[in-house]
Amino acid sequence: MAADRDKLIGEAKDRLDAQVVEMMAWHFHESTGCPFWLEKKAELKFDPLRDVNSFADLRKFPPFEDEWLRGGPVRRWVPKAYQDKPVYVFETGGTTGIPKSRIVIDDFRIDYEMFSHTLPDEYFPKAANWLMLGPSGPRRLRLAVEHLCQYRGGICFCIDLDPRWVIKLIKKGWMEHLEAYKKHCIDQAVTVLTAGHDIKCMFATPKLLEALAVALEERGTTIPEVGITGIFSGGTEFTPQWTRFCVEEYFGGPPEVSGVYMTPTYGNTLMGLACSKPVTAAEGYKISYYAPQPRAAIEVVDFDNPDRVVDYGQTGRVRLTTLTKEFFVPGFLERDEGEREPPYEKYPWDGVSGVRPFHGLAGETTVGVY
């Protein structure tokens, strides 16, 4: 078994190294690269086309800076090979100052089609309709969940939700307004779920899922009773304690008892979607996430030395590398921290558990609906 495991880990590493070489040839070639990286190439003290031959070689790049993604022109990020294709722009954050933005052509579709193949059909039936109980507006998540639903043959119902307004309400201390806005969002969801649309699957952030469960209970029903069998969720509030409470109190037990299966995810506009190992009571509802290698990779690095990966089980900051033809981000330090997890049979590369806001920035972070 150990030999098989080592073989899988070695093959995954080889695929990641090959992806890096392919992406260097794409993003730094005059015919295919985007203006940003072609201009940045002149500032580098190495040649990405010649000197980057593995994932480890990406450490030659300087740390990727937040500010590079703030402001325009956004077309500087469009690869020349895609300049005639329709382009989406998705934003992240934006509660203060100029939001970070990234261009997308098909990445969100590819990421969520890959994710689709990890969902158990027993609980996420093909052709089932979905509810998107999450942010709307310039967010990747709304279109991505809708595509996931359509890819699986269903129709997606959405609500209106502005997460930036939620954060402003929290910062101003307008808790009465916050509760009214949350009720407005949940009322939309309850209306859809009780309108005979035969919805079986949904996306929701932990906070919104909890608010929905409470609202349904006030109406004399529950999440299982309105027909939901599969829930895809994500957000920094996803903790083992919350998961246990949600499964036991709101669903009525684990999937084999309640008929409701929930899968946590960790993702963002820059990375895509990291799947989790199955969350079980036997493992104390521990949640471990694994990036969608080789399209993206996450490392858990030392707080003071981001070039050093911490030991398994140790705590560090999450560092992201994105490696798709649409978007290249080397060594971006996320606003999250967690514990480094060893490779898993289904995902034979490093993972991260206990994801939470990075303590060095926690005072600046308002979680909002997430």
C-alpha positions as a Python dict, from the first residue, in 0.01 Angstrom:
ca = {
    (1, 'M'): (0, 0, 0),
    (2, 'A'): (285, 239, 83),
    (3, 'A'): (444, 170, -256),
    (4, 'D'): (114, 241, -433),
    (5, 'R'): (76, 562, -236),
    (6, 'D'): (428, 676, -321),
    (7, 'K'): (365, 596, -687),
    (8, 'L'): (49, 810, -691),
    (9, 'I'): (228, 1096, -516),
    (10, 'G'): (516, 1076, -764),
    (11, 'E'): (281, 1075, -1063),
    (12, 'A'): (94, 1378, -926),
    (13, 'K'): (423, 1565, -879),
    (14, 'D'): (525, 1483, -1237),
    (15, 'R'): (192, 1615, -1368),
    (16, 'L'): (236, 1935, -1168),
    (17, 'D'): (592, 1986, -1298),
    (18, 'A'): (474, 1925, -1655),
    (19, 'Q'): (191, 2174, -1608),
    (20, 'V'): (439, 2437, -1490),
    (21, 'V'): (658, 2390, -1798),
    (22, 'E'): (355, 2408, -2027),
    (23, 'M'): (228, 2725, -1858),
    (24, 'M'): (569, 2894, -1884),
    (25, 'A'): (571, 2824, -2257),
    (26, 'W'): (219, 2968, -2282),
    (27, 'H'): (231, 3276, -2058),
    (28, 'F'): (580, 3395, -2157),
    (29, 'H'): (570, 3337, -2532),
    (30, 'E'): (505, 3649, -2739),
    (31, 'S'): (229, 3480, -2940),
    (32, 'T'): (18, 3354, -2649),
    (33, 'G'): (109, 3539, -2327),
    (34, 'C'): (-79, 3829, -2172),
    (35, 'P'): (62, 4185, -2172),
    (36, 'F'): (113, 4181, -1795),
    (37, 'W'): (345, 3880, -1788),
    (38, 'L'): (521, 3967, -2113),
    (39, 'E'): (609, 4308, -1966),
    (40, 'K'): (698, 4157, -1627),
    (41, 'K'): (934, 3913, -1802),
    (42, 'A'): (1173, 4201, -1878),
    (43, 'E'): (1206, 4277, -1504),
    (44, 'L'): (1284, 3920, -1400),
    (45, 'K'): (1641, 3806, -1330),
    (46, 'F'): (1577, 3474, -1504),
    (47, 'D'): (1411, 3345, -1818),
    (48, 'P'): (1086, 3159, -1738),
    (49, 'L'): (1104, 2978, -2071),
    (50, 'R'): (1448, 2837, -1998),
    (51, 'D'): (1497, 2842, -1621),
    (52, 'V'): (1162, 2718, -1484),
    (53, 'N'): (1136, 2342, -1529),
    (54, 'S'): (944, 2234, -1217),
    (55, 'F'): (699, 2355, -955),
    (56, 'A'): (993, 2417, -719),
    (57, 'D'): (1144, 2654, -975),
    (58, 'L'): (845, 2888, -937),
    (59, 'R'): (1016, 3016, -621),
    (60, 'K'): (1234, 3219, -855),
    (61, 'F'): (940, 3452, -909),
    (62, 'P'): (894, 3740, -666),
    (63, 'P'): (586, 3713, -442),
    (64, 'F'): (266, 3788, -632),
    (65, 'E'): (124, 4119, -512),
    (66, 'D'): (-240, 4198, -434),
    (67, 'E'): (-209, 4538, -595),
    (68, 'W'): (-136, 4391, -937),
    (69, 'L'): (-500, 4280, -952),
    (70, 'R'): (-649, 4613, -846),
    (71, 'G'): (-755, 4848, -1122),
    (72, 'G'): (-711, 4833, -1495),
    (73, 'P'): (-679, 4802, -1773),
    (74, 'V'): (-811, 4453, -1713),
    (75, 'R'): (-723, 4347, -2069),
    (76, 'R'): (-358, 4336, -1971),
    (77, 'W'): (-445, 3999, -1818),
    (78, 'V'): (-604, 3855, -2135),
    (79, 'P'): (-364, 3612, -2309),
    (80, 'K'): (-298, 3710, -2671),
    (81, 'A'): (-422, 3368, -2779),
    (82, 'Y'): (-765, 3455, -2630),
    (83, 'Q'): (-793, 3821, -2726),
    (84, 'D'): (-1085, 3756, -2963),
    (85, 'K'): (-1284, 3541, -2718),
    (86, 'P'): (-1566, 3670, -2493),
    (87, 'V'): (-1418, 3763, -2156),
    (88, 'Y'): (-1576, 3768, -1810),
    (89, 'V'): (-1438, 3975, -1525),
    (90, 'F'): (-1492, 3853, -1170),
    (91, 'E'): (-1420, 4054, -857),
    (92, 'T'): (-1319, 3955, -509),
    (93, 'G'): (-1338, 4167, -193),
    (94, 'G'): (-1398, 4530, -274),
    (95, 'T'): (-1535, 4637, 63),
    (96, 'T'): (-1263, 4901, 84),
    (97, 'G'): (-1088, 5061, -212),
    (98, 'I'): (-1059, 4907, -557),
    (99, 'P'): (-1152, 4535, -566),
    (100, 'K'): (-919, 4271, -705),
    (101, 'S'): (-1038, 4142, -1038),
    (102, 'R'): (-945, 3862, -1275),
    (103, 'I'): (-1044, 3779, -1627),
    (104, 'V'): (-1206, 3446, -1710),
    (105, 'I'): (-1302, 3279, -2034),
    (106, 'D'): (-1376, 2916, -1950),
    (107, 'D'): (-1189, 2845, -1625),
    (108, 'F'): (-1498, 2861, -1404),
    (109, 'R'): (-1671, 2608, -1626),
    (110, 'I'): (-1372, 2373, -1630),
    (111, 'D'): (-1323, 2399, -1251),
    (112, 'Y'): (-1685, 2320, -1172),
    (113, 'E'): (-1710, 2040, -1427),
    (114, 'M'): (-1413, 1878, -1251),
    (115, 'F'): (-1587, 1933, -918),
    (116, 'S'): (-1907, 1780, -1056),
    (117, 'H'): (-1733, 1445, -1097),
    (118, 'T'): (-1658, 1436, -723),
    (119, 'L'): (-2025, 1465, -622),
    (120, 'P'): (-2212, 1145, -530),
    (121, 'D'): (-2508, 1106, -767),
    (122, 'E'): (-2710, 944, -489),
    (123, 'Y'): (-2739, 1281, -315),
    (124, 'F'): (-2676, 1515, -610),
    (125, 'P'): (-2901, 1351, -871),
    (126, 'K'): (-2837, 1422, -1239),
    (127, 'A'): (-3103, 1655, -1387),
    (128, 'A'): (-3193, 1783, -1039),
    (129, 'N'): (-3271, 2153, -999),
    (130, 'W'): (-3049, 2367, -773),
    (131, 'L'): (-3080, 2673, -549),
    (132, 'M'): (-2789, 2918, -540),
    (133, 'L'): (-2806, 3069, -190),
    (134, 'G'): (-2502, 3290, -214),
    (135, 'P'): (-2362, 3616, -352),
    (136, 'S'): (-2477, 3764, -680),
    (137, 'G'): (-2323, 4050, -878),
    (138, 'P'): (-1962, 4043, -1008),
    (139, 'R'): (-1884, 3714, -833),
    (140, 'R'): (-1754, 3402, -1000),
    (141, 'L'): (-1952, 3183, -761),
    (142, 'R'): (-2296, 3271, -896),
    (143, 'L'): (-2215, 3179, -1260),
    (144, 'A'): (-2007, 2880, -1151),
    (145, 'V'): (-2286, 2720, -947),
    (146, 'E'): (-2532, 2787, -1227),
    (147, 'H'): (-2297, 2616, -1473),
    (148, 'L'): (-2247, 2323, -1234),
    (149, 'C'): (-2622, 2277, -1220),
    (150, 'Q'): (-2662, 2301, -1597),
    (151, 'Y'): (-2367, 2067, -1656),
    (152, 'R'): (-2546, 1809, -1444),
    (153, 'G'): (-2867, 1861, -1641),
    (154, 'G'): (-3065, 2081, -1403),
    (155, 'I'): (-3201, 2435, -1379),
    (156, 'C'): (-3056, 2677, -1124),
    (157, 'F'): (-3263, 2922, -916),
    (158, 'C'): (-3080, 3222, -767),
    (159, 'I'): (-3143, 3495, -512),
    (160, 'D'): (-3024, 3858, -501),
    (161, 'L'): (-2748, 3902, -241),
    (162, 'D'): (-2491, 4183, -217),
    (163, 'P'): (-2214, 4068, 23),
    (164, 'R'): (-2054, 4414, 20),
    (165, 'W'): (-2369, 4564, 168),
    (166, 'V'): (-2366, 4295, 439),
    (167, 'I'): (-2011, 4387, 536),
    (168, 'K'): (-2094, 4759, 542),
    (169, 'L'): (-2385, 4690, 776),
    (170, 'I'): (-2159, 4490, 1008),
    (171, 'K'): (-1889, 4758, 1011),
    (172, 'K'): (-2142, 5030, 1087),
    (173, 'G'): (-2295, 4822, 1365),
    (174, 'W'): (-2639, 4839, 1201),
    (175, 'M'): (-2739, 4497, 1331),
    (176, 'E'): (-3112, 4561, 1295),
    (177, 'H'): (-3058, 4640, 925),
    (178, 'L'): (-2831, 4337, 895),
    (179, 'E'): (-3101, 4106, 1032),
    (180, 'A'): (-3358, 4263, 798),
    (181, 'Y'): (-3131, 4211, 497),
    (182, 'K'): (-3054, 3853, 598),
    (183, 'K'): (-3428, 3788, 634),
    (184, 'H'): (-3483, 3942, 289),
    (185, 'C'): (-3231, 3696, 139),
    (186, 'I'): (-3363, 3393, 326),
    (187, 'D'): (-3724, 3483, 237),
    (188, 'Q'): (-3624, 3466, -129),
    (189, 'A'): (-3478, 3119, -75),
    (190, 'V'): (-3781, 2990, 117),
    (191, 'T'): (-4013, 3122, -155),
    (192, 'V'): (-3819, 2932, -422),
    (193, 'L'): (-3796, 2612, -216),
    (194, 'T'): (-4169, 2606, -141),
    (195, 'A'): (-4291, 2698, -490),
    (196, 'G'): (-4298, 2347, -634),
    (197, 'H'): (-3976, 2371, -836),
    (198, 'D'): (-3854, 2026, -722),
    (199, 'I'): (-3515, 2154, -601),
    (200, 'K'): (-3292, 1881, -461),
    (201, 'C'): (-2946, 2043, -449),
    (202, 'M'): (-2812, 2374, -335),
    (203, 'F'): (-2511, 2592, -267),
    (204, 'A'): (-2506, 2794, 56),
    (205, 'T'): (-2247, 2953, 279),
    (206, 'P'): (-2251, 2815, 636),
    (207, 'K'): (-2413, 3129, 779),
    (208, 'L'): (-2687, 3133, 516),
    (209, 'L'): (-2746, 2759, 546),
    (210, 'E'): (-2795, 2796, 920),
    (211, 'A'): (-3030, 3093, 870),
    (212, 'L'): (-3229, 2893, 614),
    (213, 'A'): (-3261, 2595, 851),
    (214, 'V'): (-3391, 2824, 1127),
    (215, 'A'): (-3637, 2994, 893),
    (216, 'L'): (-3771, 2660, 773),
    (217, 'E'): (-3811, 2536, 1129),
    (218, 'E'): (-4010, 2849, 1213),
    (219, 'R'): (-4242, 2748, 930),
    (220, 'G'): (-4275, 2396, 1068),
    (221, 'T'): (-4048, 2221, 819),
    (222, 'T'): (-3682, 2124, 771),
    (223, 'I'): (-3414, 2107, 503),
    (224, 'P'): (-3479, 1734, 440),
    (225, 'E'): (-3856, 1786, 434),
    (226, 'V'): (-3840, 2051, 159),
    (227, 'G'): (-3659, 1795, -58),
    (228, 'I'): (-3291, 1894, -33),
    (229, 'T'): (-3057, 1595, -55),
    (230, 'G'): (-2724, 1747, -162),
    (231, 'I'): (-2558, 2062, -27),
    (232, 'F'): (-2237, 2213, -157),
    (233, 'S'): (-2105, 2474, 84),
    (234, 'G'): (-1799, 2682, 151),
    (235, 'G'): (-1665, 2961, 369),
    (236, 'T'): (-1435, 3032, 661),
    (237, 'E'): (-1712, 2951, 909),
    (238, 'F'): (-1694, 2585, 804),
    (239, 'T'): (-1553, 2431, 1123),
    (240, 'P'): (-1581, 2076, 1261),
    (241, 'Q'): (-1796, 2209, 1547),
    (242, 'W'): (-2037, 2386, 1312),
    (243, 'T'): (-2050, 2085, 1079),
    (244, 'R'): (-2135, 1848, 1363),
    (245, 'F'): (-2408, 2081, 1488),
    (246, 'C'): (-2551, 2130, 1139),
    (247, 'V'): (-2556, 1758, 1056),
    (248, 'E'): (-2706, 1655, 1389),
    (249, 'E'): (-2949, 1943, 1450),
    (250, 'Y'): (-3054, 2075, 1110),
    (251, 'F'): (-3033, 1761, 894),
    (252, 'G'): (-3131, 1507, 1157),
    (253, 'G'): (-2818, 1295, 1131),
    (254, 'P'): (-2557, 1175, 881),
    (255, 'P'): (-2654, 1110, 516),
    (256, 'E'): (-2746, 744, 572),
    (257, 'V'): (-3002, 859, 832),
    (258, 'S'): (-3122, 1200, 710),
    (259, 'G'): (-3079, 1157, 335),
    (260, 'V'): (-2886, 1489, 324),
    (261, 'Y'): (-2521, 1495, 216),
    (262, 'M'): (-2308, 1807, 262),
    (263, 'T'): (-1966, 1857, 105),
    (264, 'P'): (-1748, 2147, 220),
    (265, 'T'): (-1523, 2328, -27),
    (266, 'Y'): (-1250, 2588, -8),
    (267, 'G'): (-1218, 2815, -304),
    (268, 'N'): (-1192, 3165, -439),
    (269, 'T'): (-1187, 3367, -757),
    (270, 'L'): (-813, 3316, -806),
    (271, 'M'): (-782, 2944, -734),
    (272, 'G'): (-1099, 2770, -834),
    (273, 'L'): (-1229, 2501, -604),
    (274, 'A'): (-1052, 2278, -352),
    (275, 'C'): (-1249, 1964, -264),
    (276, 'S'): (-1251, 1801, 77),
    (277, 'K'): (-1205, 1450, 202),
    (278, 'P'): (-1538, 1301, 310),
    (279, 'V'): (-1628, 1456, 645),
    (280, 'T'): (-1721, 1189, 898),
    (281, 'A'): (-1812, 1164, 1265),
    (282, 'A'): (-1539, 899, 1299),
    (283, 'E'): (-1275, 1166, 1222),
    (284, 'G'): (-1439, 1427, 1444),
    (285, 'Y'): (-1585, 1611, 1144),
    (286, 'K'): (-1234, 1724, 1047),
    (287, 'I'): (-1230, 1913, 717),
    (288, 'S'): (-926, 1875, 489),
    (289, 'Y'): (-910, 2050, 152),
    (290, 'Y'): (-712, 1958, -159),
    (291, 'A'): (-650, 2199, -447),
    (292, 'P'): (-743, 2102, -806),
    (293, 'Q'): (-392, 2003, -912),
    (294, 'P'): (-232, 2055, -1154),
    (295, 'R'): (-449, 2357, -1240),
    (296, 'A'): (-379, 2506, -898),
    (297, 'A'): (-168, 2412, -598),
    (298, 'I'): (-173, 2522, -236),
    (299, 'E'): (110, 2505, 15),
    (300, 'V'): (108, 2576, 387),
    (301, 'V'): (412, 2794, 451),
    (302, 'D'): (595, 2944, 748),
    (303, 'F'): (448, 3275, 865),
    (304, 'D'): (790, 3444, 864),
    (305, 'N'): (948, 3259, 571),
    (306, 'P'): (696, 3191, 293),
    (307, 'D'): (955, 2990, 99),
    (308, 'R'): (954, 2721, 369),
    (309, 'V'): (670, 2470, 372),
    (310, 'V'): (581, 2370, 730),
    (311, 'D'): (580, 2009, 848),
    (312, 'Y'): (265, 1797, 833),
    (313, 'G'): (25, 1891, 1111),
    (314, 'Q'): (192, 2227, 1163),
    (315, 'T'): (24, 2565, 1117),
    (316, 'G'): (113, 2813, 846),
    (317, 'R'): (-23, 3056, 589),
    (318, 'V'): (-186, 2931, 271),
    (319, 'R'): (14, 3007, -44),
    (320, 'L'): (-162, 2966, -377),
    (321, 'T'): (-28, 2904, -726),
    (322, 'T'): (-270, 2911, -1020),
    (323, 'L'): (-160, 2741, -1342),
    (324, 'T'): (-420, 2766, -1618),
    (325, 'K'): (-390, 2906, -1969),
    (326, 'E'): (-620, 3191, -1871),
    (327, 'F'): (-447, 3287, -1549),
    (328, 'F'): (-101, 3244, -1397),
    (329, 'V'): (-42, 3337, -1031),
    (330, 'P'): (282, 3219, -866),
    (331, 'G'): (312, 3214, -488),
    (332, 'F'): (19, 3430, -381),
    (333, 'L'): (-11, 3454, -2),
    (334, 'E'): (-377, 3409, 83),
    (335, 'R'): (-563, 3576, 371),
    (336, 'D'): (-601, 3231, 526),
    (337, 'E'): (-404, 3001, 752),
    (338, 'G'): (-440, 2635, 845),
    (339, 'E'): (-262, 2306, 910),
    (340, 'R'): (-69, 2113, 645),
    (341, 'E'): (-230, 1778, 564),
    (342, 'P'): (-61, 1477, 400),
    (343, 'P'): (-165, 1343, 58),
    (344, 'Y'): (-492, 1152, 41),
    (345, 'E'): (-565, 852, -183),
    (346, 'K'): (-804, 1043, -407),
    (347, 'Y'): (-592, 1359, -399),
    (348, 'P'): (-226, 1243, -375),
    (349, 'W'): (-78, 1581, -289),
    (350, 'D'): (-64, 1812, 13),
    (351, 'G'): (-383, 1955, 159),
    (352, 'V'): (-485, 2202, 428),
    (353, 'S'): (-724, 2172, 723),
    (354, 'G'): (-863, 2413, 980),
    (355, 'V'): (-880, 2697, 728),
    (356, 'R'): (-946, 3031, 899),
    (357, 'P'): (-855, 3399, 848),
    (358, 'F'): (-479, 3461, 872),
    (359, 'H'): (-412, 3590, 1225),
    (360, 'G'): (-187, 3868, 1095),
    (361, 'L'): (-481, 4018, 907),
    (362, 'A'): (-772, 3889, 1114),
    (363, 'G'): (-837, 4232, 1262),
    (364, 'E'): (-881, 4373, 911),
    (365, 'T'): (-1109, 4093, 790),
    (366, 'T'): (-1488, 4109, 814),
    (367, 'V'): (-1629, 3768, 725),
    (368, 'G'): (-1981, 3878, 623),
    (369, 'V'): (-2194, 3609, 460),
    (370, 'Y'): (-1899, 3372, 441),
}
